[in-house]
Amino acid sequence: MQILRTELFRYTQPNTLFLVSANGKLRKDMSLVMGRGAALQLTKKIPGFDKRVGLLLVEMDEVLINRIDQQKLNAVKQLGFDPDWYNVQQPVQMIVDYFRYFVLIAQRPLENRAGVGLFQVKKRWDEAALLDLIEKSAVHLSQYMTQNPHVNVRMNLPGVGNGRLKRDEVIPVLEKKLSQFDKLTICYR
């Protein structure tokens, strides 16, 4: 794991996954609140991304609450959403309020292209980031990176800035779960 003062969206390798810190709050139009920091940068680079991901989360929520309707699950997979990060055996709270931990939006890094994903740091946009939530997201990211060792991951320093945490609070949590991954770059300004 590297922590560098660098631009997050610098495209360095074709099989790169870009992650941005996220909350789990949807607007009335079902778009995910992505109004600050790296999340805002992503919506400027990919217009409509907030709406697309919000609709995917709502669709995934319906699938899980209905105990996995296989046809819907296949439709969601076709959109590039990876449902494996959810515990599909248990009913979940409404994703309209928050999602769980780490969400891989596009599996394009597995196709030797760039992809994007979300790394949850808080439940609502107006709350401070939660260290335990960052740790849970890091566990899921660790599982993903272990299963996909060829994928390079670039992410912003989660929970810092609008998340109201300090770097020296967040970095030890990340190091505990992610230090073994040399293809992970955590970017900050």
N, C-alpha and C positions, 0 to 999 in steps of 0.2 A: 504494500500500500504506500502510495506517495501522496503527500499533501503539498500542493504547489500553488503559488500565486500566479495564476494563469487564467486565460479565457476558457470557460466551460465548453463552449460549442466549437472549439477548434477541432476540425475533422482530421484525425491523425491516422487512423487505420480503418479499412473498410468494414471490419467486423467489430464496430464500436457501439456500445449501448450507452446512451446519454440518459442520466437520471436527474430529475429535479425534485426538490423537496415539495411536499404537497400536504394539503389538509383534506378533509373528507366532506366538505360542505358543498352542496349543490344549490345553485340559484333556482328561482322559480321556473326558468326556461330549461332546467335540467343540465345546464352547463356547470362544470366544476369551477369553483372560485379559484382563479389563478391570476390574481391581480398584482402581485409583487415579486420581486427578486427573480430567481432563475425560472420560476413558473411563468411569470409574465414574459420573460425573454423567449421562452419556448412558444408561447401563444403568438408572439410577433413573428417568429420564424415559421410557424405552422398555423396560419389563421384557421380558426374553427376547431382547433385541437381541444379546447376546453369543452366545447359542446359535444364533440365526438366521444371524449373520454367520459363525460357525464352520462351520456346515453348508454355507453357500454357498462358502466357501473350499475345503472338502474336495471339494465337487462340481466346482468349477472346476479343482481339481488333477487329478481323474479325467479331466475333459474334455481337459485339455492333455496329460496323459501318454498318453492314447489318440489323440493327434494329431487332435483335434477331431472328435468324433462329433457331427454336425450336429444330430441330434435332441436330445442332451443339451445342446448349446450353446443351442438355441432354448428349452429348458426353463429353463435358467439365466437367459437374457435375460428370460423371462416373470416371473421373480422380482424383476426390477429390477436385476440385477447387470450391470455393464458390463465385459465381458471384453476390451475394446480396449486396456486398460492393460497387458495381458500380451503378451509376444512369443510368439505362438502357433506360430511356425515352429520354435521350439527346445524340446526337452524341458526341463522345469523341475524343480528340487529340490522335494521334498515340501512342500506348503503346510502340512502338519501341523506342520512345524518353523517355517516363516516364509513370509509372502507377500512380494510385491514392490511396494514403494514406495507407490503411491497407489491406493486402491480406492474407487470410487464405488459406494456401496451402493444408493442409490435415485436415479433420474434425475428425481425430482419437481420440481427447480427448472426443468427444461425444460418442465414443465407449469404453470409459474407458481405453484408451491407450494414448501414447504420440503422439503429432502432432507438426508440425512446421508451421511457418508463417513469413511474412515480415512486418516490420513497417517502412514505408517510411520516411526518414529524408531529402533527397535531390533528385534532378532530375538527376544529372550526378555525376559520381564517383569522378570527379576532382573538384567539387564545395564544398563550405562549406555547412554544414547543415543549414536548414532554420527553425527558431522557429515557424513560422506560419504553416509550413508543419508538424512539430512535433505535434503541437496543433491539426491539422486536423486529423492526424493519431491517436492521443489520443482520440479524439471524437469517431472515429470508433471503437477503442478498447473498449472504455467505453460501446458502444452499444452492442458489442459482449459479454462483461462480464455481462452485465445486463440480456441479453437473455440466457446466459449459466452460471448461478451462481455456478455450481458445478465444473467448469473447473479452475484448477490452471494455472496461467500464469507466466512464467519466461522470462524476457527479459533483454538485455543489456541496459545500460544507453545510450539512443539514442542521437546522435549528438556530443558526446564527443569523443575525439581521432581524428580519420581521419575526422570527421565532423567539427573539429576546434572550437567547442563551449566549454564553460566552464560549469562545473557542476552547479555552482550557477546561470547560465542563464537558464538551462534546467529544473532543479528540480521544480522551481515554476510553470512552464507550465504544467508539469506532475501532480503536486499536485492539481492544479486547476481542472483538468479533471478526475483524477484517484484516488484521495486520499481515496475515500469511499470503495475501493475494497481490502478486507483483503486477498484475494487469489492471489494478484499480488505481485511478487517479482522482483525488478529491481536490477540487479547484476552489479557490477563493480569490477575492479582490483585495 
